[in-house]
Amino acid sequence: MTEERKLCSLLWSHLSNEPGGTIRTCCIAKDRLQNHYGEDLTLGDHSVTEIFTSNNAQRIRNEILSGGKPANCETCWIDEDNGKKSKRQQYNEYYEQWYGPNWMDDFNWDMTPHHVMDLQLIFDNTCNLKCRSCNANYSSKWVEEAKDRHVPYWQSSAKVPMNDIENSKFWTHMDEWLPSIRRLEIMGGEPFYMKEFKRFIDKLINENYSQNISMTLSTNGTIADKILLQKMVSNFKNLAFSISIDGVGDRFEYLRHPGKWIEVKENLDYFYELHVSDYPVNMQITHTVTALNVMYLPEFHDYFHKHYPNFKIWNNIAHYPKWMTASVLPNFAKKIITQTLQEHTWTPEYKGEVEALINYMNTPMYQNGSSVDEKLRAKVSEDKLKMFDQRSIENKWKIFKSQITGGDHYREENFKEVFPELHELIKTDFDYNAEYEEVLTNGYKQFSTRELVN
């Protein structure tokens, strides 16, 4: 694979949808796929094959083929610039593992692909948790709080809902694309909380599709449906679980409200038994790293190394929303956290990831996304860019403080008590009591969708 053309296996084999049925080329792609009128393509209104072969999808492929770096793939370019292995690079390596060293020979890179091999599916936003790093788009549990706290969220414009079993093209045209599927990644919401997911699993097993499919599933760890799990591990070619855990004990419960750590711990014990069993199943921990938990990363790794040594941890650096990322922390706090991370003894497999995280946290935000308008970036000096960038970070920091205290008031939680070390570190820049009093006096602050999402 040449350096001039940063080819991505996913662009030639994969799609990823959002709750409501809108589609991106992968889950971290910047833009939704649209038709030539600028309307979102959705799985209710269009078949998987129609979207995969759309002009919009092919335009992105053509840009990479001509040596470009599509803005749609911004997150991968940012990770690679910071020294972190990007999703593009990871999946190119995975494809070599899954399909052999000559897997590229099976891809005609200069042609439009016709068959989806790899699909990431979200049936809807049904979920039993409302995580701090999530929103109402991906969690039904979040909706009531979002309305009460005036937190805006996006709603699908699909004419036909994706899960309209009788009319949605996702369901009515399923047998058109299932024969070519070799990998499925199921996301949420929480899949084990969804009746559509169980219906889909039954179809794959009963019609013998499952024996050719390797499935990866993301779960929040609160539900262990042992009957369904045994049926899955016995019928799929391979099965992998990514268990989302952002903290241990009371920090887990704060970050993934209203989950109970004691219940999740029991499920982790069961998942670990499956992981080390003779079944073709593999499990890993997905740890989303944000401003709230970045300084506790050593503690988190030490806990899992002690209790679940065979679980691999994927350190998922949060890129959005920007106000939740480690980048928004005050510079003096980032300096101390950087030192804490550097002084910890990391195993070789995590050392590079932690260095990339440190780079991301300390890199000017305008280099890690769009904190400064792209047109403005092309016109002003580096010094002015840094000034505008600092102003943007300060605005995101204000949102962080407001959202933390607003959430605490609504959920009857207390950031200071759950994250005492972090609070001590940033208290000169985060007067928690004053911010909380502001909520009591004036209610929840309102922000635009752009401010909260970007």
Kinemage of the C-alpha trace (Angstrom):
@kinemage 1
@onewidth
@group {chain A} dominant
@subgroup {mainchain}
@vectorlist {calphas} color= white
{ca met a 1} P 0.000 0.000 0.000
{ca thr a 2} L 1.660 3.224 -1.140
{ca glu a 3} L 2.127 6.262 1.061
{ca glu a 4} L 0.845 8.497 -1.747
{ca arg a 5} L -2.583 6.885 -1.606
{ca lys a 6} L -3.714 6.342 1.983
{ca leu a 7} L -6.123 3.590 1.026
{ca cys a 8} L -8.690 2.394 3.543
{ca ser a 9} L -10.135 -1.113 3.375
{ca leu a 10} L -13.358 0.098 5.008
{ca leu a 11} L -14.158 2.521 2.171
{ca trp a 12} L -14.281 -0.447 -0.224
{ca ser a 13} L -16.175 -2.848 2.011
{ca his a 14} L -18.073 -1.118 4.806
{ca leu a 15} L -20.891 1.178 5.915
{ca ser a 16} L -21.937 2.413 9.358
{ca asn a 17} L -25.371 3.713 10.298
{ca glu a 18} L -26.680 5.940 13.068
{ca pro a 19} L -29.921 5.613 15.051
{ca gly a 20} L -32.679 6.626 12.652
{ca gly a 21} L -30.894 5.023 9.711
{ca thr a 22} L -28.572 7.751 8.425
{ca ile a 23} L -25.265 6.442 7.090
{ca arg a 24} L -21.564 7.267 7.198
{ca thr a 25} L -18.652 5.511 5.515
{ca cys a 26} L -17.567 4.500 9.036
{ca cys a 27} L -18.605 5.438 12.557
{ca ile a 28} L -15.979 8.169 12.914
{ca ala a 29} L -16.494 9.690 9.455
{ca lys a 30} L -17.192 13.420 9.575
{ca asp a 31} L -20.200 13.575 7.250
{ca arg a 32} L -23.317 11.568 6.502
{ca leu a 33} L -23.733 10.132 3.017
{ca gln a 34} L -26.222 12.162 0.971
{ca asn a 35} L -27.811 12.248 -2.470
{ca his a 36} L -27.094 14.980 -5.037
{ca tyr a 37} L -29.829 17.160 -3.488
{ca gly a 38} L -27.966 17.228 -0.155
{ca glu a 39} L -30.530 14.942 1.507
{ca asp a 40} L -29.401 12.213 3.902
{ca leu a 41} L -29.471 8.665 2.587
{ca thr a 42} L -31.187 6.438 5.155
{ca leu a 43} L -31.679 2.700 5.652
{ca gly a 44} L -35.428 3.170 5.850
{ca asp a 45} L -35.627 4.850 2.444
{ca his a 46} L -32.710 3.162 0.638
{ca ser a 47} L -31.186 -0.302 0.544
{ca val a 48} L -27.704 -1.040 1.865
{ca thr a 49} L -26.513 -1.669 -1.701
{ca glu a 50} L -27.969 1.595 -3.033
{ca ile a 51} L -26.117 3.582 -0.369
{ca phe a 52} L -22.864 1.641 -0.731
{ca thr a 53} L -22.717 2.302 -4.480
{ca ser a 54} L -23.970 5.900 -4.257
{ca asn a 55} L -22.183 8.756 -6.023
{ca asn a 56} L -21.332 10.340 -2.656
{ca ala a 57} L -19.548 7.195 -1.421
{ca gln a 58} L -17.672 6.787 -4.696
{ca arg a 59} L -16.579 10.458 -4.669
{ca ile a 60} L -14.785 9.863 -1.350
{ca arg a 61} L -13.102 6.747 -2.741
{ca asn a 62} L -12.010 8.638 -5.843
{ca glu a 63} L -10.478 11.412 -3.735
{ca ile a 64} L -8.280 8.897 -1.913
{ca leu a 65} L -7.422 7.123 -5.165
{ca ser a 66} L -6.121 10.420 -6.563
{ca gly a 67} L -3.846 10.889 -3.533
{ca gly a 68} L -6.135 13.141 -1.512
{ca lys a 69} L -7.058 13.141 2.167
{ca pro a 70} L -10.860 13.554 2.301
{ca ala a 71} L -12.188 15.871 5.025
{ca asn a 72} L -14.711 13.103 5.692
{ca cys a 73} L -11.832 11.047 7.139
{ca glu a 74} L -10.492 13.846 9.373
{ca thr a 75} L -10.365 11.819 12.598
{ca cys a 76} L -7.960 9.287 11.083
{ca trp a 77} L -5.666 12.010 9.758
{ca ile a 78} L -5.633 13.645 13.227
{ca asp a 79} L -4.797 10.358 14.972
{ca glu a 80} L -2.033 9.594 12.488
{ca asp a 81} L -0.536 13.093 12.880
{ca asn a 82} L -0.478 12.544 16.671
{ca gly a 83} L 1.254 9.184 16.359
{ca lys a 84} L -1.816 7.107 17.228
{ca lys a 85} L -2.733 4.176 15.031
{ca ser a 86} L -5.871 5.334 13.230
{ca lys a 87} L -8.955 3.286 12.496
{ca arg a 88} L -7.884 3.219 8.843
{ca gln a 89} L -4.517 1.711 9.753
{ca gln a 90} L -6.033 -0.677 12.287
{ca tyr a 91} L -8.529 -2.079 9.805
{ca asn a 92} L -5.972 -2.432 7.040
{ca glu a 93} L -4.018 -4.611 9.486
{ca tyr a 94} L -7.164 -6.481 10.534
{ca tyr a 95} L -7.985 -7.277 6.897
{ca glu a 96} L -4.539 -8.786 6.438
{ca gln a 97} L -5.132 -10.953 9.523
{ca trp a 98} L -8.655 -11.955 8.480
{ca tyr a 99} L -8.182 -12.461 4.752
{ca gly a 100} L -4.464 -13.107 4.359
{ca pro a 101} L -1.490 -11.022 3.196
{ca asn a 102} L -2.850 -10.767 -0.364
{ca trp a 103} L -6.279 -9.471 0.628
{ca met a 104} L -5.813 -6.356 -1.520
{ca asp a 105} L -5.824 -8.501 -4.644
{ca asp a 106} L -9.503 -9.198 -3.993
{ca phe a 107} L -10.278 -5.451 -4.009
{ca asn a 108} L -10.373 -3.708 -7.367
{ca trp a 109} L -9.377 -0.346 -5.966
{ca asp a 110} L -10.018 1.576 -9.162
{ca met a 111} L -13.598 0.372 -9.536
{ca thr a 112} L -16.841 0.963 -7.666
{ca pro a 113} L -17.363 -1.957 -5.232
{ca his a 114} L -20.775 -3.603 -5.399
{ca his a 115} L -21.004 -5.785 -2.298
{ca val a 116} L -20.794 -4.780 1.362
{ca met a 117} L -18.620 -7.216 3.292
{ca asp a 118} L -18.445 -5.369 6.586
{ca leu a 119} L -21.373 -3.553 8.187
{ca gln a 120} L -21.691 -1.649 11.440
{ca leu a 121} L -25.329 -1.574 12.562
{ca ile a 122} L -27.244 0.451 15.100
{ca phe a 123} L -30.863 -0.663 15.201
{ca asp a 124} L -31.969 2.335 17.254
{ca asn a 125} L -31.057 4.380 20.323
{ca thr a 126} L -32.813 2.113 22.836
{ca cys a 127} L -30.591 2.040 25.909
{ca asn a 128} L -30.784 1.571 29.668
{ca leu a 129} L -27.965 4.053 30.437
{ca lys a 130} L -27.345 7.756 29.838
{ca cys a 131} L -23.573 8.055 29.842
{ca arg a 132} L -21.926 11.426 30.407
{ca ser a 133} L -20.117 11.193 27.069
{ca cys a 134} L -23.298 10.244 25.200
{ca asn a 135} L -26.478 12.082 24.166
{ca ala a 136} L -30.116 11.555 23.224
{ca asn a 137} L -29.180 10.625 19.650
{ca tyr a 138} L -27.641 7.373 20.912
{ca ser a 139} L -29.549 6.769 24.135
{ca ser a 140} L -33.309 6.746 24.656
{ca lys a 141} L -32.584 7.083 28.378
{ca trp a 142} L -31.077 10.501 27.663
{ca val a 143} L -34.145 11.961 25.926
{ca glu a 144} L -36.145 13.088 28.962
{ca glu a 145} L -33.113 14.704 30.589
{ca ala a 146} L -32.132 16.400 27.333
{ca lys a 147} L -35.575 17.963 27.104
{ca asp a 148} L -35.603 19.015 30.758
{ca arg a 149} L -32.091 20.516 30.584
{ca his a 150} L -32.619 22.080 27.138
{ca val a 151} L -29.865 19.970 25.568
{ca pro a 152} L -30.560 19.916 21.800
{ca tyr a 153} L -30.259 16.688 19.845
{ca trp a 154} L -30.609 15.632 16.234
{ca gln a 155} L -33.606 13.686 14.934
{ca ser a 156} L -33.697 11.651 11.734
{ca ser a 157} L -35.467 13.017 8.660
{ca ala a 158} L -36.087 9.535 7.252
{ca lys a 159} L -39.460 9.188 5.525
{ca val a 160} L -39.584 5.511 6.543
{ca pro a 161} L -38.222 4.568 9.983
{ca met a 162} L -35.376 2.057 9.775
{ca asn a 163} L -37.169 -0.382 12.090
{ca asp a 164} L -40.481 -0.331 10.261
{ca ile a 165} L -40.327 -4.079 9.622
{ca glu a 166} L -42.949 -4.023 6.849
{ca asn a 167} L -41.706 -1.023 4.850
{ca ser a 168} L -38.084 -0.240 5.689
{ca lys a 169} L -35.696 -1.183 2.883
{ca phe a 170} L -33.229 -2.315 5.537
{ca trp a 171} L -35.583 -5.175 6.434
{ca thr a 172} L -37.310 -5.770 3.079
{ca his a 173} L -34.032 -5.936 1.096
{ca met a 174} L -31.973 -7.754 3.729
{ca asp a 175} L -31.503 -10.954 1.713
{ca glu a 176} L -29.957 -8.862 -1.060
{ca trp a 177} L -26.823 -8.033 0.953
{ca leu a 178} L -26.613 -10.669 3.708
{ca pro a 179} L -24.969 -13.340 1.462
{ca ser a 180} L -21.858 -11.167 0.972
{ca ile a 181} L -21.507 -10.159 4.633
{ca arg a 182} L -18.447 -11.535 6.374
{ca arg a 183} L -18.290 -9.207 9.376
{ca leu a 184} L -20.954 -7.416 11.405
{ca glu a 185} L -20.387 -4.906 14.158
{ca ile a 186} L -23.440 -4.226 16.321
{ca met a 187} L -23.548 -0.959 18.223
{ca gly a 188} L -26.103 0.854 20.351
{ca gly a 189} L -27.943 2.054 22.292
{ca glu a 190} L -27.612 -1.244 24.072
{ca pro a 191} L -28.099 -4.236 21.713
{ca phe a 192} L -29.139 -6.649 24.474
{ca tyr a 193} L -31.909 -4.189 25.357
{ca met a 194} L -33.385 -4.199 21.818
{ca lys a 195} L -36.013 -6.592 20.477
{ca glu a 196} L -34.916 -5.821 16.874
{ca phe a 197} L -31.438 -7.107 17.640
{ca lys a 198} L -32.793 -10.426 18.915
{ca arg a 199} L -35.019 -10.726 15.835
{ca phe a 200} L -31.995 -10.084 13.603
{ca ile a 201} L -29.889 -12.710 15.421
{ca asp a 202} L -32.664 -15.290 15.018
{ca lys a 203} L -32.804 -14.615 11.273
{ca leu a 204} L -29.034 -14.981 10.862
{ca ile a 205} L -29.003 -18.270 12.770
{ca asn a 206} L -32.221 -19.785 11.390
{ca glu a 207} L -31.269 -19.021 7.760
{ca asn a 208} L -27.651 -20.167 8.167
{ca tyr a 209} L -26.037 -16.797 7.514
{ca ser a 210} L -24.377 -16.795 10.923
{ca gln a 211} L -21.950 -19.623 10.148
{ca asn a 212} L -20.161 -17.370 7.620
{ca ile a 213} L -20.173 -14.240 9.771
{ca ser a 214} L -17.770 -12.937 12.383
{ca met a 215} L -19.703 -10.618 14.664
{ca thr a 216} L -18.424 -7.906 16.977
{ca leu a 217} L -20.829 -6.406 19.471
{ca ser a 218} L -20.541 -3.354 21.721
{ca thr a 219} L -22.310 -3.617 25.048
{ca asn a 220} L -22.330 -1.507 28.183
{ca gly a 221} L -21.848 -4.567 30.383
{ca thr a 222} L -25.072 -4.175 32.370
{ca ile a 223} L -26.912 -7.076 30.709
{ca ala a 224} L -25.702 -10.663 30.354
{ca asp a 225} L -28.469 -12.609 28.591
{ca lys a 226} L -26.854 -16.018 29.040
{ca ile a 227} L -29.365 -17.935 26.904
{ca leu a 228} L -28.925 -15.563 23.968
{ca leu a 229} L -25.169 -15.435 24.474
{ca gln a 230} L -24.853 -19.224 24.427
{ca lys a 231} L -26.904 -19.355 21.214
{ca met a 232} L -24.640 -16.736 19.629
{ca val a 233} L -21.298 -18.282 20.618
{ca ser a 234} L -22.527 -21.642 19.318
{ca asn a 235} L -23.652 -20.433 15.882
{ca phe a 236} L -21.404 -17.641 14.610
{ca lys a 237} L -18.091 -18.211 12.878
{ca asn a 238} L -16.454 -15.912 15.402
{ca leu a 239} L -17.800 -13.627 18.093
{ca ala a 240} L -16.188 -10.650 19.803
{ca phe a 241} L -17.509 -8.270 22.424
{ca ser a 242} L -16.374 -4.767 23.192
{ca ile a 243} L -17.479 -3.915 26.730
{ca ser a 244} L -17.680 -0.180 27.369
{ca ile a 245} L -16.244 0.647 30.794
{ca asp a 246} L -15.065 4.221 31.488
{ca gly a 247} L -14.209 3.897 35.166
{ca val a 248} L -14.242 1.609 38.177
{ca gly a 249} L -16.634 1.733 41.154
{ca asp a 250} L -18.340 5.064 41.771
{ca arg a 251} L -16.617 6.625 38.765
{ca phe a 252} L -18.248 4.002 36.544
{ca glu a 253} L -21.628 4.831 38.068
{ca tyr a 254} L -21.100 8.565 37.534
{ca leu a 255} L -19.916 8.231 33.933
{ca arg a 256} L -22.500 5.580 32.977
{ca his a 257} L -25.587 6.520 34.987
{ca pro a 258} L -27.624 4.709 36.310
{ca gly a 259} L -25.460 1.599 35.963
{ca lys a 260} L -24.439 -0.239 39.130
{ca trp a 261} L -20.808 -1.318 39.351
{ca ile a 262} L -21.522 -4.387 41.489
{ca glu a 263} L -23.871 -5.735 38.786
{ca val a 264} L -21.450 -4.938 35.980
{ca lys a 265} L -18.628 -6.578 37.932
{ca glu a 266} L -20.641 -9.818 38.110
{ca asn a 267} L -21.236 -9.655 34.347
{ca leu a 268} L -17.544 -8.980 33.721
{ca asp a 269} L -16.740 -12.166 35.623
{ca tyr a 270} L -19.070 -14.122 33.320
{ca phe a 271} L -17.742 -12.412 30.181
{ca tyr a 272} L -14.212 -13.241 31.288
{ca glu a 273} L -15.140 -16.917 31.620
{ca leu a 274} L -16.390 -16.866 28.024
{ca his a 275} L -13.260 -15.031 26.903
{ca val a 276} L -10.887 -17.686 28.284
{ca ser a 277} L -13.132 -20.609 27.257
{ca asp a 278} L -12.841 -22.835 24.182
{ca tyr a 279} L -15.629 -20.966 22.388
{ca pro a 280} L -14.588 -18.859 19.353
{ca val a 281} L -15.237 -15.663 21.299
{ca asn a 282} L -12.976 -12.755 22.191
{ca met a 283} L -13.712 -9.811 24.446
{ca gln a 284} L -12.052 -6.478 25.060
{ca ile a 285} L -12.697 -3.389 27.167
{ca thr a 286} L -13.421 -0.110 25.387
{ca his a 287} L -12.331 2.762 27.592
{ca thr a 288} L -13.475 6.151 26.281
{ca val a 289} L -10.918 8.709 27.467
{ca thr a 290} L -12.308 12.169 28.264
{ca ala a 291} L -11.437 15.176 30.412
{ca leu a 292} L -13.149 13.432 33.323
{ca asn a 293} L -11.141 10.216 33.406
{ca val a 294} L -7.838 10.869 31.608
{ca met a 295} L -5.885 11.338 34.860
{ca tyr a 296} L -7.252 8.013 36.162
{ca leu a 297} L -5.998 5.996 33.176
{ca pro a 298} L -3.125 4.330 35.112
{ca glu a 299} L -5.507 3.313 37.894
{ca phe a 300} L -7.962 1.860 35.359
{ca his a 301} L -5.298 -0.193 33.578
{ca asp a 302} L -3.867 -1.450 36.864
{ca tyr a 303} L -7.310 -2.621 37.995
{ca phe a 304} L -7.972 -4.642 34.845
{ca his a 305} L -4.426 -5.999 34.728
{ca lys a 306} L -4.987 -7.354 38.242
{ca his a 307} L -8.551 -8.680 37.923
{ca tyr a 308} L -8.911 -9.487 34.198
{ca pro a 309} L -5.368 -9.827 32.829
{ca asn a 310} L -6.429 -11.385 29.525
{ca phe a 311} L -8.769 -8.551 28.571
{ca lys a 312} L -7.228 -6.140 26.078
{ca ile a 313} L -8.106 -2.472 26.659
{ca trp a 314} L -8.812 -0.168 23.732
{ca asn a 315} L -8.117 3.404 24.801
{ca asn a 316} L -10.757 5.203 22.758
{ca ile a 317} L -9.717 8.871 22.660
{ca ala a 318} L -12.845 11.033 22.622
{ca his a 319} L -12.697 13.503 19.723
{ca tyr a 320} L -16.245 14.807 20.114
{ca pro a 321} L -17.914 16.642 21.677
{ca lys a 322} L -14.879 18.897 22.015
{ca trp a 323} L -16.011 20.226 25.411
{ca met a 324} L -15.727 16.698 26.795
{ca thr a 325} L -12.259 15.925 25.430
{ca ala a 326} L -9.023 16.016 27.396
{ca ser a 327} L -7.941 18.977 25.242
{ca val a 328} L -10.215 21.424 27.095
{ca leu a 329} L -8.525 21.033 30.460
{ca pro a 330} L -6.479 24.034 31.676
{ca asn a 331} L -2.841 23.976 30.565
{ca phe a 332} L -1.482 23.600 34.104
{ca ala a 333} L -3.734 20.567 34.636
{ca lys a 334} L -2.689 18.992 31.359
{ca lys a 335} L 0.958 19.436 32.347
{ca ile a 336} L 0.476 17.526 35.613
{ca ile a 337} L -1.669 14.829 33.978
{ca thr a 338} L 0.972 14.430 31.264
{ca gln a 339} L 3.600 13.874 33.945
{ca thr a 340} L 1.357 11.349 35.731
{ca leu a 341} L 0.842 9.370 32.528
{ca gln a 342} L 4.524 9.480 31.593
{ca glu a 343} L 5.665 8.281 35.028
{ca his a 344} L 3.393 5.226 34.989
{ca thr a 345} L 4.923 1.941 33.859
{ca trp a 346} L 3.014 0.904 30.744
{ca thr a 347} L 3.325 -2.412 28.974
{ca pro a 348} L 4.717 -2.111 25.422
{ca glu a 349} L 1.315 -2.622 23.817
{ca tyr a 350} L -0.082 0.507 25.530
{ca lys a 351} L 2.957 2.774 25.658
{ca gly a 352} L 2.464 4.108 22.122
{ca glu a 353} L -1.255 4.662 22.680
{ca val a 354} L -0.621 6.682 25.822
{ca glu a 355} L 1.994 8.800 24.050
{ca ala a 356} L -0.544 9.494 21.289
{ca leu a 357} L -3.124 10.453 23.905
{ca ile a 358} L -0.660 12.862 25.494
{ca asn a 359} L 0.050 14.381 22.068
{ca tyr a 360} L -3.651 14.768 21.368
{ca met a 361} L -4.335 16.373 24.750
{ca asn a 362} L -1.517 18.908 24.364
{ca thr a 363} L -1.857 19.723 20.664
{ca pro a 364} L -3.666 22.987 19.810
{ca met a 365} L -7.307 22.157 19.259
{ca tyr a 366} L -7.400 23.708 15.785
{ca gln a 367} L -4.946 21.010 14.687
{ca asn a 368} L -7.241 18.309 16.103
{ca gly a 369} L -10.407 19.374 14.342
{ca ser a 370} L -12.244 22.569 13.534
{ca ser a 371} L -12.072 24.824 16.594
{ca val a 372} L -11.058 27.632 14.210
{ca asp a 373} L -13.026 28.071 10.966
{ca glu a 374} L -11.116 26.520 8.037
{ca lys a 375} L -11.446 29.649 5.881
{ca leu a 376} L -10.027 31.761 8.709
{ca arg a 377} L -7.186 29.299 9.252
{ca ala a 378} L -5.980 29.892 5.702
{ca lys a 379} L -5.824 33.658 6.159
{ca val a 380} L -4.258 34.380 9.550
{ca ser a 381} L -0.844 33.936 11.132
{ca glu a 382} L 0.130 31.095 13.458
{ca asp a 383} L 0.093 33.464 16.439
{ca lys a 384} L -3.467 34.559 15.688
{ca leu a 385} L -4.511 30.968 15.171
{ca lys a 386} L -3.247 30.141 18.642
{ca met a 387} L -5.109 33.136 20.064
{ca phe a 388} L -8.371 32.124 18.385
{ca asp a 389} L -7.759 28.531 19.422
{ca gln a 390} L -7.277 29.500 23.074
{ca arg a 391} L -10.511 31.476 22.956
{ca ser a 392} L -12.277 28.435 21.535
{ca ile a 393} L -10.846 26.191 24.279
{ca glu a 394} L -11.992 28.653 26.937
{ca asn a 395} L -15.527 28.564 25.500
{ca lys a 396} L -15.501 24.754 25.491
{ca trp a 397} L -14.242 24.791 29.085
{ca lys a 398} L -17.214 26.956 30.088
{ca ile a 399} L -19.537 24.417 28.474
{ca phe a 400} L -17.745 21.601 30.325
{ca lys a 401} L -18.288 23.262 33.717
{ca ser a 402} L -21.912 24.070 32.935
{ca gln a 403} L -22.722 20.575 31.676
{ca ile a 404} L -21.014 18.875 34.630
{ca thr a 405} L -22.876 20.909 37.251
{ca gly a 406} L -26.139 20.814 35.299
{ca gly a 407} L -25.895 17.041 35.081
{ca asp a 408} L -24.987 16.776 38.751
{ca his a 409} L -28.025 18.818 39.774
{ca tyr a 410} L -30.388 16.812 37.575
{ca arg a 411} L -28.984 13.408 38.583
{ca glu a 412} L -28.268 14.276 42.216
{ca glu a 413} L -24.578 13.468 41.809
{ca asn a 414} L -21.415 15.286 42.859
{ca phe a 415} L -18.350 15.655 40.669
{ca lys a 416} L -16.180 16.770 43.624
{ca glu a 417} L -16.883 13.590 45.591
{ca val a 418} L -16.443 11.156 42.710
{ca phe a 419} L -13.332 12.776 41.192
{ca pro a 420} L -11.636 14.364 44.241
{ca glu a 421} L -8.133 14.293 42.730
{ca leu a 422} L -9.273 15.932 39.492
{ca his a 423} L -11.324 18.507 41.398
{ca glu a 424} L -8.324 19.379 43.553
{ca leu a 425} L -6.227 19.805 40.424
{ca ile a 426} L -8.621 22.154 38.566
{ca lys a 427} L -10.480 23.898 41.400
{ca thr a 428} L -8.762 27.237 40.748
{ca asp a 429} L -10.311 27.188 37.260
{ca phe a 430} L -13.527 25.404 38.206
{ca asp a 431} L -15.387 26.867 41.171
{ca tyr a 432} L -17.798 23.967 41.479
{ca asn a 433} L -19.920 25.494 44.229
{ca ala a 434} L -20.367 28.757 42.328
{ca glu a 435} L -21.251 26.914 39.102
{ca tyr a 436} L -23.748 24.746 40.983
{ca glu a 437} L -25.294 27.826 42.611
{ca glu a 438} L -25.686 29.284 39.128
{ca val a 439} L -27.818 26.275 38.167
{ca leu a 440} L -29.923 26.636 41.310
{ca thr a 441} L -30.458 30.358 40.716
{ca asn a 442} L -30.845 30.626 36.951
{ca gly a 443} L -31.614 27.091 35.786
{ca tyr a 444} L -29.821 25.076 33.131
{ca lys a 445} L -27.779 27.013 30.599
{ca gln a 446} L -28.788 26.610 26.981
{ca phe a 447} L -26.307 26.009 24.193
{ca ser a 448} L -26.747 25.510 20.469
{ca thr a 449} L -26.466 22.092 18.849
{ca arg a 450} L -23.218 23.159 17.230
{ca glu a 451} L -21.681 24.168 20.577
{ca leu a 452} L -22.604 20.883 22.266
{ca val a 453} L -21.862 18.497 19.390
{ca asn a 454} L -18.716 19.996 17.849
